[in-house]
């Protein structure tokens, strides 16, 4: 997927959906990285990284729900 700045897009709705898809991909990568790092650490550092992973998963779910809402409207 190619990411284009909003000012280069003629179809705002499609641009917004593409941006959400791009963001979902970034959050997915960040989440996987945090989870991998958490598995390498001992407590309490592990707990801190897993807390970050949890926040990333919440953000990813929010973006995924936004994408679904756009598809159904």
Residue pairs with C-beta under 8 A, 6 or more apart in sequence:
1 18
1 21
1 22
1 25
3 18
3 19
3 22
4 15
4 18
6 12
6 15
6 19
9 15
9 18
13 70
16 70
17 67
17 70
17 71
20 63
20 66
20 67
20 70
21 67
23 63
24 60
24 63
24 64
24 67
27 56
27 59
27 60
27 63
28 60
30 56
31 53
31 56
31 57
31 60
34 49
34 50
34 52
34 53
34 56
35 50
35 53
37 49
38 46
38 49
38 50
38 53
39 46
41 49
